[in-house]
Amino acid sequence: MQDDNSSHDPFNWGYVIAALGVLLALPLMPIILSWFVFYL
């Protein structure tokens, strides 16, 4: 009855890439925000 669970896989590569991007961007957030404030 529950043979169609493979189509609703909770693991998604988009989530992994987003998590890696967030982990990379969080330490650089003051630099990114200071660039934004400087050029604005």
Biopython code that builds the backbone (N, CA, C, O; Angstrom):
import numpy as np
from Bio.PDB.StructureBuilder import StructureBuilder

atoms = [
    (1, "MET", "N", (0.816, -1.202, 0.000)),
    (1, "MET", "CA", (0.000, 0.000, 0.000)),
    (1, "MET", "C", (0.857, 1.261, 0.000)),
    (1, "MET", "O", (0.427, 2.307, -0.488)),
    (2, "GLN", "N", (2.058, 1.166, 0.542)),
    (2, "GLN", "CA", (2.920, 2.333, 0.586)),
    (2, "GLN", "C", (4.152, 2.110, -0.288)),
    (2, "GLN", "O", (5.284, 2.297, 0.158)),
    (3, "ASP", "N", (3.920, 1.713, -1.525)),
    (3, "ASP", "CA", (5.036, 1.456, -2.438)),
    (3, "ASP", "C", (5.502, 2.726, -3.138)),
    (3, "ASP", "O", (6.553, 2.715, -3.778)),
    (4, "ASP", "N", (4.751, 3.820, -3.037)),
    (4, "ASP", "CA", (5.103, 5.023, -3.769)),
    (4, "ASP", "C", (5.842, 6.033, -2.888)),
    (4, "ASP", "O", (5.815, 7.226, -3.193)),
    (5, "ASN", "N", (6.491, 5.609, -1.823)),
    (5, "ASN", "CA", (7.225, 6.536, -0.965)),
    (5, "ASN", "C", (8.557, 6.956, -1.581)),
    (5, "ASN", "O", (9.145, 7.951, -1.157)),
    (6, "SER", "N", (9.035, 6.217, -2.567)),
    (6, "SER", "CA", (10.324, 6.568, -3.157)),
    (6, "SER", "C", (10.253, 7.878, -3.944)),
    (6, "SER", "O", (11.269, 8.550, -4.122)),
    (7, "SER", "N", (9.054, 8.244, -4.415)),
    (7, "SER", "CA", (8.932, 9.491, -5.154)),
    (7, "SER", "C", (8.924, 10.696, -4.215)),
    (7, "SER", "O", (9.172, 11.819, -4.656)),
    (8, "HIS", "N", (8.646, 10.483, -2.944)),
    (8, "HIS", "CA", (8.620, 11.578, -1.964)),
    (8, "HIS", "C", (9.793, 11.417, -1.010)),
    (8, "HIS", "O", (9.616, 11.334, 0.206)),
    (9, "ASP", "N", (10.990, 11.375, -1.575)),
    (9, "ASP", "CA", (12.196, 11.206, -0.770)),
    (9, "ASP", "C", (12.487, 12.509, -0.030)),
    (9, "ASP", "O", (12.581, 13.557, -0.671)),
    (10, "PRO", "N", (12.632, 12.483, 1.277)),
    (10, "PRO", "CA", (12.892, 13.735, 2.008)),
    (10, "PRO", "C", (14.286, 14.291, 1.772)),
    (10, "PRO", "O", (14.525, 15.475, 2.009)),
    (11, "PHE", "N", (15.216, 13.452, 1.305)),
    (11, "PHE", "CA", (16.583, 13.921, 1.040)),
    (11, "PHE", "C", (16.633, 14.570, -0.334)),
    (11, "PHE", "O", (16.236, 13.970, -1.333)),
    (12, "ASN", "N", (17.116, 15.783, -0.372)),
    (12, "ASN", "CA", (17.182, 16.512, -1.635)),
    (12, "ASN", "C", (18.539, 17.209, -1.720)),
    (12, "ASN", "O", (18.993, 17.811, -0.747)),
    (13, "TRP", "N", (19.182, 17.127, -2.878)),
    (13, "TRP", "CA", (20.498, 17.745, -3.038)),
    (13, "TRP", "C", (20.420, 19.258, -2.944)),
    (13, "TRP", "O", (21.408, 19.909, -2.606)),
    (14, "GLY", "N", (19.257, 19.826, -3.240)),
    (14, "GLY", "CA", (19.109, 21.271, -3.102)),
    (14, "GLY", "C", (19.265, 21.724, -1.666)),
    (14, "GLY", "O", (19.825, 22.787, -1.397)),
    (15, "TYR", "N", (18.760, 20.902, -0.731)),
    (15, "TYR", "CA", (18.910, 21.232, 0.686)),
    (15, "TYR", "C", (20.373, 21.155, 1.110)),
    (15, "TYR", "O", (20.831, 21.966, 1.915)),
    (16, "VAL", "N", (21.098, 20.195, 0.579)),
    (16, "VAL", "CA", (22.514, 20.046, 0.933)),
    (16, "VAL", "C", (23.308, 21.231, 0.413)),
    (16, "VAL", "O", (24.154, 21.772, 1.125)),
    (17, "ILE", "N", (23.043, 21.638, -0.818)),
    (17, "ILE", "CA", (23.755, 22.768, -1.402)),
    (17, "ILE", "C", (23.397, 24.067, -0.677)),
    (17, "ILE", "O", (24.258, 24.920, -0.463)),
    (18, "ALA", "N", (22.123, 24.215, -0.300)),
    (18, "ALA", "CA", (21.714, 25.405, 0.444)),
    (18, "ALA", "C", (22.368, 25.438, 1.819)),
    (18, "ALA", "O", (22.788, 26.501, 2.278)),
    (19, "ALA", "N", (22.459, 24.284, 2.485)),
    (19, "ALA", "CA", (23.089, 24.241, 3.811)),
    (19, "ALA", "C", (24.574, 24.577, 3.709)),
    (19, "ALA", "O", (25.102, 25.298, 4.556)),
    (20, "LEU", "N", (25.249, 24.067, 2.692)),
    (20, "LEU", "CA", (26.665, 24.397, 2.522)),
    (20, "LEU", "C", (26.858, 25.875, 2.195)),
    (20, "LEU", "O", (27.812, 26.499, 2.659)),
    (21, "GLY", "N", (25.956, 26.427, 1.402)),
    (21, "GLY", "CA", (26.036, 27.851, 1.101)),
    (21, "GLY", "C", (25.822, 28.716, 2.330)),
    (21, "GLY", "O", (26.490, 29.735, 2.501)),
    (22, "VAL", "N", (24.882, 28.308, 3.196)),
    (22, "VAL", "CA", (24.643, 29.062, 4.430)),
    (22, "VAL", "C", (25.843, 28.946, 5.359)),
    (22, "VAL", "O", (26.257, 29.939, 5.958)),
    (23, "LEU", "N", (26.406, 27.751, 5.485)),
    (23, "LEU", "CA", (27.570, 27.580, 6.354)),
    (23, "LEU", "C", (28.775, 28.368, 5.839)),
    (23, "LEU", "O", (29.607, 28.820, 6.626)),
    (24, "LEU", "N", (28.868, 28.532, 4.523)),
    (24, "LEU", "CA", (29.963, 29.323, 3.973)),
    (24, "LEU", "C", (29.691, 30.817, 4.097)),
    (24, "LEU", "O", (30.624, 31.600, 4.276)),
    (25, "ALA", "N", (28.423, 31.221, 4.005)),
    (25, "ALA", "CA", (28.095, 32.648, 3.989)),
    (25, "ALA", "C", (28.031, 33.243, 5.389)),
    (25, "ALA", "O", (28.267, 34.440, 5.547)),
    (26, "LEU", "N", (27.721, 32.456, 6.401)),
    (26, "LEU", "CA", (27.569, 33.022, 7.746)),
    (26, "LEU", "C", (28.873, 33.635, 8.291)),
    (26, "LEU", "O", (28.815, 34.733, 8.844)),
    (27, "PRO", "N", (30.034, 32.992, 8.166)),
    (27, "PRO", "CA", (31.256, 33.669, 8.635)),
    (27, "PRO", "C", (31.616, 34.901, 7.810)),
    (27, "PRO", "O", (32.278, 35.810, 8.311)),
    (28, "LEU", "N", (31.187, 34.938, 6.556)),
    (28, "LEU", "CA", (31.508, 36.063, 5.688)),
    (28, "LEU", "C", (30.442, 37.152, 5.718)),
    (28, "LEU", "O", (30.537, 38.123, 4.967)),
    (29, "MET", "N", (29.435, 37.013, 6.564)),
    (29, "MET", "CA", (28.324, 37.960, 6.573)),
    (29, "MET", "C", (28.752, 39.390, 6.911)),
    (29, "MET", "O", (28.255, 40.314, 6.267)),
    (30, "PRO", "N", (29.641, 39.634, 7.881)),
    (30, "PRO", "CA", (30.050, 41.028, 8.123)),
    (30, "PRO", "C", (30.754, 41.656, 6.921)),
    (30, "PRO", "O", (30.571, 42.843, 6.652)),
    (31, "ILE", "N", (31.547, 40.884, 6.204)),
    (31, "ILE", "CA", (32.238, 41.411, 5.024)),
    (31, "ILE", "C", (31.228, 41.734, 3.923)),
    (31, "ILE", "O", (31.312, 42.780, 3.280)),
    (32, "ILE", "N", (30.275, 40.827, 3.715)),
    (32, "ILE", "CA", (29.271, 41.053, 2.670)),
    (32, "ILE", "C", (28.408, 42.261, 3.011)),
    (32, "ILE", "O", (28.100, 43.075, 2.140)),
    (33, "LEU", "N", (28.016, 42.377, 4.281)),
    (33, "LEU", "CA", (27.184, 43.517, 4.666)),
    (33, "LEU", "C", (27.968, 44.825, 4.611)),
    (33, "LEU", "O", (27.408, 45.866, 4.267)),
    (34, "SER", "N", (29.257, 44.784, 4.946)),
    (34, "SER", "CA", (30.044, 46.014, 4.864)),
    (34, "SER", "C", (30.249, 46.437, 3.409)),
    (34, "SER", "O", (30.284, 47.634, 3.126)),
    (35, "TRP", "N", (30.384, 45.494, 2.486)),
    (35, "TRP", "CA", (30.432, 45.835, 1.075)),
    (35, "TRP", "C", (29.135, 46.484, 0.639)),
    (35, "TRP", "O", (29.133, 47.483, -0.080)),
    (36, "PHE", "N", (28.014, 45.895, 1.090)),
    (36, "PHE", "CA", (26.701, 46.425, 0.705)),
    (36, "PHE", "C", (26.522, 47.850, 1.224)),
    (36, "PHE", "O", (26.033, 48.716, 0.498)),
    (37, "VAL", "N", (26.912, 48.100, 2.467)),
    (37, "VAL", "CA", (26.778, 49.437, 3.048)),
    (37, "VAL", "C", (27.732, 50.418, 2.369)),
    (37, "VAL", "O", (27.378, 51.576, 2.146)),
    (38, "PHE", "N", (28.941, 49.958, 2.040)),
    (38, "PHE", "CA", (29.924, 50.852, 1.420)),
    (38, "PHE", "C", (29.476, 51.273, 0.019)),
    (38, "PHE", "O", (29.589, 52.443, -0.346)),
    (39, "TYR", "N", (28.964, 50.311, -0.768)),
    (39, "TYR", "CA", (28.580, 50.641, -2.137)),
    (39, "TYR", "C", (27.188, 51.230, -2.244)),
    (39, "TYR", "O", (26.808, 51.713, -3.310)),
    (40, "LEU", "N", (26.416, 51.202, -1.161)),
    (40, "LEU", "CA", (25.080, 51.791, -1.208)),
    (40, "LEU", "C", (25.193, 53.274, -0.895)),
    (40, "LEU", "O", (24.185, 53.980, -0.877)),
]
sb = StructureBuilder()
sb.init_structure("model")
sb.init_model(0)
sb.init_chain("A")
sb.init_seg("    ")
for serial, (resi, resn, name, xyz) in enumerate(atoms, 1):
    if name == "N":
        sb.init_residue(resn, " ", resi, " ")
    sb.init_atom(name, np.array(xyz, "f"), 0.0, 1.0, " ", f" {name:<3s}", serial, name[0])
structure = sb.get_structure()
